[in-house]
Amino acid sequence: MKKKAFDIIFIILTATLLILWLQYGDPENYLVFSLIPLLAAYKLGQYSERTFRK
């Protein structure tokens, strides 16, 4: 998979999850857990950089 395709898939997946969380969840009560998606994005960024480096 190319880096651009990986980035697009990740952006679409993240946007979908955030929209669903705002529509059906209660973001004020679970603000403490907002660090988990940020950490996952950081780790995926490190993985993609190692994998797709030229």
SEDREN-492933 format. One record per atom (N, C-alpha, C): residue number from 1; x, y, z; residue in one letter; atom name. Coordinates in steps of 0.1 Angstrom, whole numbers, plus 5000, padded with zeros to 4 digits. Example, Ala and Ser with C-alpha at 12.3 -4.5 7.8 and 13.67 -1.06 7.14 Angstrom:
<sites>
+-----+------+------+------+---+----+
|   k |   c1 |   c2 |   c3 | r |  a |
+-----+------+------+------+---+----+
|   1 | 5132 | 4943 | 5078 | a |  N |
|   1 | 5123 | 4955 | 5078 | a | CA |
|   1 | 5132 | 4967 | 5078 | a |  C |
|   2 | 5128 | 4978 | 5071 | s |  N |
|   2 | 5137 | 4989 | 5071 | s | CA |
|   2 | 5129 | 5000 | 5079 | s |  C |
+-----+------+------+------+---+----+
</sites>
This chain:
<sites>
+-----+------+------+------+---+----+
|   k |   c1 |   c2 |   c3 | r |  a |
+-----+------+------+------+---+----+
|   1 | 5009 | 4988 | 5000 | m |  N |
|   1 | 5000 | 5000 | 5000 | m | CA |
|   1 | 5009 | 5012 | 5000 | m |  C |
|   2 | 5005 | 5022 | 4992 | k |  N |
|   2 | 5013 | 5034 | 4991 | k | CA |
|   2 | 5010 | 5043 | 5003 | k |  C |
|   3 | 5019 | 5052 | 5006 | k |  N |
|   3 | 5018 | 5061 | 5017 | k | CA |
|   3 | 5005 | 5070 | 5015 | k |  C |
|   4 | 5003 | 5075 | 5003 | k |  N |
|   4 | 4992 | 5084 | 5001 | k | CA |
|   4 | 4978 | 5077 | 5004 | k |  C |
|   5 | 4977 | 5064 | 4999 | a |  N |
|   5 | 4965 | 5057 | 5001 | a | CA |
|   5 | 4963 | 5054 | 5016 | a |  C |
|   6 | 4974 | 5051 | 5023 | f |  N |
|   6 | 4974 | 5049 | 5038 | f | CA |
|   6 | 4969 | 5061 | 5045 | f |  C |
|   7 | 4974 | 5073 | 5041 | d |  N |
|   7 | 4970 | 5085 | 5047 | d | CA |
|   7 | 4955 | 5088 | 5045 | d |  C |
|   8 | 4950 | 5086 | 5033 | i |  N |
|   8 | 4936 | 5088 | 5029 | i | CA |
|   8 | 4927 | 5079 | 5037 | i |  C |
|   9 | 4931 | 5066 | 5038 | i |  N |
|   9 | 4922 | 5057 | 5045 | i | CA |
|   9 | 4922 | 5060 | 5060 | i |  C |
|  10 | 4933 | 5065 | 5066 | f |  N |
|  10 | 4934 | 5068 | 5080 | f | CA |
|  10 | 4926 | 5081 | 5082 | f |  C |
|  11 | 4926 | 5091 | 5074 | i |  N |
|  11 | 4918 | 5103 | 5076 | i | CA |
|  11 | 4903 | 5100 | 5075 | i |  C |
|  12 | 4899 | 5092 | 5065 | i |  N |
|  12 | 4885 | 5088 | 5064 | i | CA |
|  12 | 4880 | 5080 | 5076 | i |  C |
|  13 | 4888 | 5071 | 5081 | l |  N |
|  13 | 4885 | 5063 | 5093 | l | CA |
|  13 | 4884 | 5071 | 5105 | l |  C |
|  14 | 4893 | 5080 | 5107 | t |  N |
|  14 | 4893 | 5089 | 5119 | t | CA |
|  14 | 4881 | 5099 | 5119 | t |  C |
|  15 | 4878 | 5104 | 5107 | a |  N |
|  15 | 4867 | 5114 | 5106 | a | CA |
|  15 | 4854 | 5106 | 5109 | a |  C |
|  16 | 4852 | 5094 | 5103 | t |  N |
|  16 | 4840 | 5086 | 5106 | t | CA |
|  16 | 4839 | 5083 | 5121 | t |  C |
|  17 | 4849 | 5079 | 5127 | l |  N |
|  17 | 4848 | 5076 | 5141 | l | CA |
|  17 | 4845 | 5088 | 5150 | l |  C |
|  18 | 4851 | 5100 | 5146 | l |  N |
|  18 | 4848 | 5112 | 5154 | l | CA |
|  18 | 4833 | 5117 | 5152 | l |  C |
|  19 | 4828 | 5115 | 5139 | i |  N |
|  19 | 4814 | 5119 | 5137 | i | CA |
|  19 | 4805 | 5110 | 5144 | i |  C |
|  20 | 4808 | 5097 | 5144 | l |  N |
|  20 | 4799 | 5088 | 5152 | l | CA |
|  20 | 4800 | 5090 | 5167 | l |  C |
|  21 | 4811 | 5094 | 5172 | w |  N |
|  21 | 4813 | 5096 | 5186 | w | CA |
|  21 | 4805 | 5109 | 5190 | w |  C |
|  22 | 4806 | 5119 | 5181 | l |  N |
|  22 | 4798 | 5131 | 5184 | l | CA |
|  22 | 4783 | 5129 | 5183 | l |  C |
|  23 | 4779 | 5121 | 5174 | q |  N |
|  23 | 4764 | 5119 | 5172 | q | CA |
|  23 | 4758 | 5110 | 5183 | q |  C |
|  24 | 4765 | 5099 | 5186 | y |  N |
|  24 | 4759 | 5089 | 5194 | y | CA |
|  24 | 4765 | 5088 | 5208 | y |  C |
|  25 | 4777 | 5093 | 5210 | g |  N |
|  25 | 4783 | 5092 | 5223 | g | CA |
|  25 | 4781 | 5105 | 5231 | g |  C |
|  26 | 4788 | 5105 | 5242 | d |  N |
|  26 | 4787 | 5117 | 5251 | d | CA |
|  26 | 4802 | 5121 | 5253 | d |  C |
|  27 | 4807 | 5130 | 5244 | p |  N |
|  27 | 4821 | 5134 | 5245 | p | CA |
|  27 | 4825 | 5141 | 5258 | p |  C |
|  28 | 4816 | 5148 | 5264 | e |  N |
|  28 | 4819 | 5155 | 5276 | e | CA |
|  28 | 4823 | 5145 | 5288 | e |  C |
|  29 | 4816 | 5134 | 5288 | n |  N |
|  29 | 4819 | 5125 | 5299 | n | CA |
|  29 | 4831 | 5116 | 5297 | n |  C |
|  30 | 4835 | 5115 | 5284 | y |  N |
|  30 | 4847 | 5106 | 5281 | y | CA |
|  30 | 4858 | 5114 | 5275 | y |  C |
|  31 | 4860 | 5126 | 5279 | l |  N |
|  31 | 4871 | 5135 | 5275 | l | CA |
|  31 | 4884 | 5129 | 5279 | l |  C |
|  32 | 4884 | 5122 | 5290 | v |  N |
|  32 | 4897 | 5116 | 5296 | v | CA |
|  32 | 4903 | 5106 | 5286 | v |  C |
|  33 | 4894 | 5099 | 5278 | f |  N |
|  33 | 4899 | 5089 | 5269 | f | CA |
|  33 | 4903 | 5094 | 5256 | f |  C |
|  34 | 4903 | 5108 | 5254 | s |  N |
|  34 | 4906 | 5113 | 5241 | s | CA |
|  34 | 4921 | 5112 | 5238 | s |  C |
|  35 | 4929 | 5108 | 5248 | l |  N |
|  35 | 4943 | 5106 | 5245 | l | CA |
|  35 | 4946 | 5093 | 5238 | l |  C |
|  36 | 4937 | 5083 | 5239 | i |  N |
|  36 | 4939 | 5070 | 5233 | i | CA |
|  36 | 4939 | 5071 | 5217 | i |  C |
|  37 | 4930 | 5078 | 5211 | p |  N |
|  37 | 4931 | 5080 | 5196 | p | CA |
|  37 | 4943 | 5088 | 5192 | p |  C |
|  38 | 4947 | 5098 | 5200 | l |  N |
|  38 | 4959 | 5105 | 5196 | l | CA |
|  38 | 4972 | 5096 | 5197 | l |  C |
|  39 | 4972 | 5087 | 5207 | l |  N |
|  39 | 4983 | 5078 | 5208 | l | CA |
|  39 | 4983 | 5068 | 5197 | l |  C |
|  40 | 4972 | 5063 | 5193 | a |  N |
|  40 | 4970 | 5054 | 5182 | a | CA |
|  40 | 4975 | 5061 | 5169 | a |  C |
|  41 | 4971 | 5073 | 5167 | a |  N |
|  41 | 4975 | 5081 | 5155 | a | CA |
|  41 | 4991 | 5083 | 5155 | a |  C |
|  42 | 4996 | 5085 | 5166 | y |  N |
|  42 | 5011 | 5087 | 5167 | y | CA |
|  42 | 5018 | 5074 | 5163 | y |  C |
|  43 | 5013 | 5063 | 5169 | k |  N |
|  43 | 5019 | 5050 | 5166 | k | CA |
|  43 | 5018 | 5046 | 5151 | k |  C |
|  44 | 5006 | 5048 | 5145 | l |  N |
|  44 | 5004 | 5046 | 5131 | l | CA |
|  44 | 5012 | 5054 | 5123 | l |  C |
|  45 | 5015 | 5066 | 5127 | g |  N |
|  45 | 5024 | 5075 | 5119 | g | CA |
|  45 | 5038 | 5070 | 5119 | g |  C |
|  46 | 5042 | 5065 | 5131 | q |  N |
|  46 | 5056 | 5059 | 5132 | q | CA |
|  46 | 5057 | 5047 | 5123 | q |  C |
|  47 | 5047 | 5039 | 5123 | y |  N |
|  47 | 5046 | 5026 | 5115 | y | CA |
|  47 | 5047 | 5030 | 5100 | y |  C |
|  48 | 5039 | 5039 | 5096 | s |  N |
|  48 | 5038 | 5043 | 5082 | s | CA |
|  48 | 5051 | 5049 | 5077 | s |  C |
|  49 | 5057 | 5057 | 5086 | e |  N |
|  49 | 5070 | 5063 | 5082 | e | CA |
|  49 | 5081 | 5052 | 5080 | e |  C |
|  50 | 5081 | 5042 | 5089 | r |  N |
|  50 | 5091 | 5031 | 5087 | r | CA |
|  50 | 5088 | 5023 | 5075 | r |  C |
|  51 | 5075 | 5020 | 5073 | t |  N |
|  51 | 5071 | 5012 | 5062 | t | CA |
|  51 | 5073 | 5018 | 5048 | t |  C |
|  52 | 5069 | 5031 | 5047 | f |  N |
|  52 | 5068 | 5037 | 5034 | f | CA |
|  52 | 5080 | 5046 | 5031 | f |  C |
|  53 | 5090 | 5046 | 5039 | r |  N |
|  53 | 5102 | 5055 | 5037 | r | CA |
|  53 | 5108 | 5051 | 5024 | r |  C |
|  54 | 5113 | 5061 | 5017 | k |  N |
|  54 | 5120 | 5059 | 5004 | k | CA |
|  54 | 5135 | 5061 | 5006 | k |  C |
+-----+------+------+------+---+----+
</sites>
